[in-house]
Amino acid sequence: MRVAVVGAGAIGLLYAIRTQEAGHEVTLYVKRGQQMDLIHNKGIQLDDRSKVYDIHMKNSMDLDDSFDLIIVATKQTHVKEVIEIVKKNDISTPLLFLQNGMGHIDCLDEMANSTAVGIVEHGARKLSDRTVAHTGVGVTRIAGITMKQEDLITYKEELDSSHFPYKVENDWFEVMSDKLIINAVINPLTSVFKVANGEVVSNPNLYRIAKRLCEEACNVLGKVDVEYHLSRVKKVALQTRENHSSMLEDIKNGRNTEIEGISGYLLKKASYELPYTTFVYEGVKAMQQMNRRGCE
C-alpha cells in the first residue's frame, strides 16, 4: 500500500518506521522546515540504533490524494488543520486518526472521507526530531467512524505484524471512551503535580484525587462500573510508573497539550459541575499560559 503519515512527533515517527517495515511505501508529512531538513539529511532512527530509515518526506500543506490510507498522527490540537488541508486539496483517501482524547470526533462525522480512529497502546518517546524510542509494545485498536468494517479488516491485515499488531474493534465509542478515562486521570494529574505516572497510585493523596477524576469521567461517559475503570487506571499507572505522561512532557517542553480533547471534552459534555476535572483542566491551562510568558 501507499501510506501517508501526517505528523512527525513520537507517534508519527514510530508509525512511519513500523509501516515501512511492514513493506509499505510511506511518505511522512512534516510541518516544520528545520525538522524536514534534518530528516532529509540524516533519515530517522528507532531507539538510537544504527539502522537509518530513509523515509520519503513532504510538507504537510502538500498532502495529496495519491494514497491508499492516510494516518493522521498529529496532536489533538492540530487535527482541525489537517482536516482543512484535506478539504482544501480535495482529498478523498480514507483517514485513520491516532489522537488522545475525543475532542476531534464531531469533526470526523462531517467529513466526506471514510474515517476511522485508532487507540495507540504502544509506548513512544521522541528523543529528537529524527529519533523515537519504542518504549513499550502494545496494540493499535482501530474502529470505524464512517469506515466500513470490511475495509477496517483489510487495513488491519495489511498493516498487522507480530511486533506491531493491529486489532479491529466493533464500537469506536467504547474503546475511545475507555482510553479517555485513563487519560483524563493520569495525564492532567501528573502534569499539574509534575510527577511520574506511578505517583498517581503510590501517593495516597494523589490517589484520592485520581478516584474522584475517574468517577467524574465515568459519570459523563455513562460508565457504570467505576471500580473496573479505576483498576485500569491503576494498572496503566503501575505499568508506566517511571514514565512521564505525554501531557507533562508537552508542558516541560513548552508545547500546547491535548487538555481540550481530554478534560475539556468531559467538561463540554457534562450538564453539571465536575469540580475535580475543572481543577486539573484549569491547572494545565494555567501552566500552558505561564509557559507562553516564559515562566517556570
N, C-alpha and C positions, 0 to 999 in steps of 0.2 A: 504493500500500500504506500501511497504518498501521504505523509502525515505532517501537518504543521503544528508546532508547539509555540504558543504565544506567551511570552514572558520568560525571562531568564534569571529568576530568583532560584531558591533552593529546589523547589518542586519542578520548575521549568527545566533546569539543567538536568535533574535526575531523570525526568521522563524523556527528555531528548536522548540521553545516553541509553537508557534501557530500551526505548523504542527502536533506536538504530541497531542495538544488539540483537533485537528480535528479527532483524532482517528487512526493516522498512526504510524507505527513503525519507529522511527527516529534514525539514527546514525549520530553523529556530528563528523566531521573530523577536527582535530586541529593540528596546526603546532608546536607550542611551548610546550616543555615538562613541563615548570612551570605552564602554563595555564591548561594543561591536568591534572596535579596532583591536582590543586585547584578544578577543576570541578569534578574530580573523588571523591575527599574527601567531597565536600560540595554541589555538584549539581549546577544548575543555577536558577536564580530568575528573576522575572519581576518586575520592579519598586520598589525594596526593600520590596516587600510584603513578608508575612511569608511563603507562599507556595514555596516549593523547587521542581524543576523538575529534576527527576533522568533520565538523558539522557545517552544513550549508546555512548561511545566515542572510536575513533581510531585515530592513527597518519595519517596525510594527505598522506604520502607516501604509505600507505597500502590500499588506495582506491581500491575497487574491483567491480566485475560485478554482485553482488547479489541483485541489487535494481531495483525497477520499475521506479524510477526517481532520478536523481542526481541534486540537486540545488546548483549551484556554487555561493557562496555569498562572495567571496573574493573581495579585492580591485582590480581595473583595473590592477594594477602593478603586480598582482600575477596570472593573468589568464593564461599566457603562461606556467607557472609552472604546473598548473592544467592540461592543455591540454597535456603537455609532460607526466604526470603521467597516464592520460587516455590512451595515445598511448602505453606507455611502458608496462602497465598492461593489455593491450588488452581488454579494457572495451568497450562494445557495448551499454550500457544503455543510454537512452535518457537524454539530458542535458538541464537544464534551467539556463541561465546566468542572474544575477541580478546586473550588474555593471552600474555606472555612465559613461557617455561618450560613444564613438563609436570606440575607437582605437582597440578593440578586434574583430570587426565584420569580417574583412577579414580572420582571422584565423578560424572562425567557418564554413565558406563556404567550407573549405578544409577538414573538419572532416568527418569520416565515420558515426559517430553517428547522430541520429536525434537530431537537435538542435533548441532551442527557446530562446528568450530573454524576460526579464520582466522589466517593468518600475515600480519602487517602489515609491508609493506616501504616504507611511506611514512615520511618524517621528520616528526616533530611535536614542537614545544616549547611548553609552556604559558607564556605571557607574563604572564598574570594570571588571576584567577578567571573572567574572561569573554572572554579573548583567547588565541588559539592561533596559532602560526606553522607554516605548512605548509612545512617546510624541505627537503623532497625528495619528488618524485613517484615512486611505485613502483607496486605492485600489491597487492591483497588476495587471497591464495591461500586458498580455502575447501575444506574436506574434511569429509565426514560421519563422525561417531562412530556415531550411530544414524539419522541423517537419510538418506533415500533419495537416490540420485544424481539422479533426475529432479526432485526438489524443490530440490536444490542448483542445478541448471541453471536452474530457474525463478527462484530468488532472484538468481542471477548476472545473468540477463537483465534483471531489474527494477532492480537496483542499479548495474549497469555504466554507466560513462560514459568518454569519451575522456580526461578529465583525472583520473579516479578509477576505474581499471579493477579488475575482479574476474576471477579465474581459478579454475575448478573443478579440483581435484586428485583423483586416484583413491585415494590411500593417505595417510591422516592421519598415520600414524607416520613415514613418510618425510619429509614436509615439516616436521613439528614437530621431529623429532629433528635434521634438518639445521640448522634455525634454533637449536635448543638448543645445539649445539656452538659456534656463533658467540657466543651469549650467555654460555656457560659460560667462554669465554676472555676476551672483551673486557670484559664488564660488571664482573665481580669484580676483574679485574686492574687496570683503570683506576680502580676505586673504592679499592682498598687503597693504590695509589700516587698517587692524586689527580692523574691526568694525562688529557690529551685522548686520543682514540682512536688517533691517529696514532703516539703513543709506543710502542704495542704492537709496531709494525713498525720504527720508526726507532731505538729504543733496543735495542741488541743484548742487553743483559742481560734486559730485559723480554721480548724476542722468544724467548729460550731458555726462559723460564718459559711463555710462550704455547704453544710447541711441546709442552711436557710436558702442559699442560692439555688441549690438543687431542687428544693421544694417549690420555689417560685417558678423555676423553669418548667418543671413537670406540670404545675397547675396551668400555666399559659398554654402548653402544648398538648394538654389533655391526657397526660400520662398518669395513670392511677397508682402504679407500683413505684412509689418514691424510693423505697429501700433497694429495689433492684437497680435503679439508676444511680443511687448513691454508691452501691457496691461497684458499679462500673467506673465511676469517678475515682474511687479508691484504687481500683486495680490499675488504671492508667497512671495515676499519680505515683504509685509504687513502682510500676514497670519503668517509668521515666524519672525516677526520684532525683537523679543527678542533673537532669536536663533543665534548661530554662525554656519556658514556653515561647512560641513564635511571637506572641504579643509583647512579652518582656524584651525579647531580642530587638523587636522593632523600636521600642521605647529607648533602649540603650543606644541604638544606632541613629536616633533622631528621625525615624520614619513614622508616617501615619500608620495606625494599627487598623485591625478589622473589627474594632469595637462596635461600629454601627451595624454591621451584619450579624453580630452575635448578641450582646446585651441590648443594643439598640433595637434589634428586631423584636426581642421579647417585650420591651417597653412599648413599642408601637402596637403590638398585637393585644396587649393586656387592656382590659377595661377598668382596671383598679390599680391601686398603688402597689409597687414592688420595691419596698424600701432597701433591701439588700442589693438587688440588681441595680437600682438607682445609684446607690453608694459607689459600687465598683465602676459603673459606667461614668459617673461624674469624675471619679478619681483618675481613670485612664485618660479622659478628655482633658483634665487639668494638667496631667503630666505631658501630654502632647502640646498643650499651649505653652508650658514652661520651656519645652524643647525649642519651640519656634522662637522664643525670646532669648534663647541661648543660656537658660538657667539649668542648674542641676535638677 
